[in-house]
Amino acid sequence: MPNAKLKNYFHLHFLVFIAGFTAILGELISIGSTALVWYRMLIAGVLMFTYIKIIKLKIQVSAKTKLQFFGAGIIIALHWITFFEAINQSNVSITLAMFSTGAFFASFIEPLIYKRKIIWYEILFGIIVILGVFLITQSEIKYLNGILLGISSALFSTLFAVINGRFIEQHRATVISFYEFISGVIFLSLFILIFNDGFSIAFFSLKTSDWIYILILASVCTAYAFIGSVKVMRYISPYTVVLTYNLEPLYGIALALLLFPETETMSTQFYYGAFLVLATVLADGILKNRKSIKKRKSIVNKPN
C-alpha cells in the first residue's frame, strides 16, 4: 500500500511537470495562438471521445447542461488563447509568473459563485500578489502586453475552475471535458471563419515539427494529463493535488531557463516578484488546508 501511494505521488509530480511543459511547447510551436488552441481542442476531443467509447461511458445530458458546458468550453478556449499569446508577446517565465495570479482572482470569484464570505487573509494575499505583479511589471515593462495577457489567462482559468467545481458535483469529469473540448472547437471554428482568413490550405500546412509538438500537446499534455489527474485523485487528497499543481510555474520557469537561457533569463527584480506571487499561492493553499482539517475535526467531535 505505501508503495502504491508513493507511485501515485510520483505520477502526480509527473503530471505537474507535463503541465509546466505545456508552456515550453507554446514557445516551440510556430503557428498563431488561435489555430494552436483549435488543433489542441480538436485532437484532445477526438482522443477523449475514443476513451469514452473504450470505457463505454454514457455521455447523454440535458440541452440546458450542454449549454452550460459549452459556455465553460468557450472560457477554457479563451484561457488557452491568452496563455499562448502571452508567451508569443513575452516569454514563458513572464506568462507562468502571471498565471500564478489565479489564486488572487479565486479569492474574489469563489465567494461570488459559492456565496461565502471573503476570508481576511485572502485580502492580505491579494495585496502581496499585486505587489509581486508590480515588481515584475516595473522590471519587465517591455513585456507589458504579455503581462496583461498572462493576467487575463489567469482570470479565465480561475473562472473556468470555479464553474467546473459546480459541474463536478453532478457530472463525470470525462463527460464535462468532452463537451467543453467540442464547444471550444465550434466556437473557434466560427471565430476563424468570421474574423480570420478561414480554413485555407495555409491553415493546414504546418511544419513537421509543429505537427509533432501539437500532437504531444493534445495527447500527452491535455487528454492524458486530464485522465491521469482524475485517476490520481482517487488515491491522493484533492488538496494535495491542487497544492502540487501550484508548482507548475516553478517547473515551467526552470525548464524555460534550461532550454531557452538567452530569452528566459530575467532581472533580479522579476524573480523577487515571482517569488512573492508563488509563495503567496502556496501559503494560501496551506492555510485553507488547515482550516478544512479543523472544520472536519469539529464536525467529527460535535455531540449528537
HELIX and SHEET records of a PDB file:
HELIX    1   1 PRO A    2  LEU A   28  1                                  27    
HELIX    2   2 SER A   33  ILE A   55  1                                  23    
HELIX    3   3 ALA A   63  GLN A   89  1                                  27    
HELIX    4   4 VAL A   92  PHE A   99  1                                   8    
HELIX    5   5 GLY A  102  TYR A  114  1                                  13    
HELIX    6   6 TRP A  120  SER A  139  1                                  20    
HELIX    7   7 ILE A  141  TYR A  143  5                                   3    
HELIX    8   8 LEU A  144  PHE A  167  1                                  24    
HELIX    9   9 ALA A  173  PHE A  195  1                                  23    
HELIX   10  10 ILE A  201  PHE A  204  1                                   4    
HELIX   11  11 THR A  208  ALA A  218  1                                  11    
HELIX   12  12 SER A  219  TYR A  224  3                                   6    
HELIX   13  13 ALA A  225  VAL A  232  1                                   8    
HELIX   14  14 PRO A  238  TYR A  245  1                                   8    
HELIX   15  15 GLU A  248  LEU A  259  1                                  12    
HELIX   16  16 PRO A  261  GLU A  264  1                                   4    
HELIX   17  17 THR A  268  ASN A  301  1                                  34    
END                                                                             
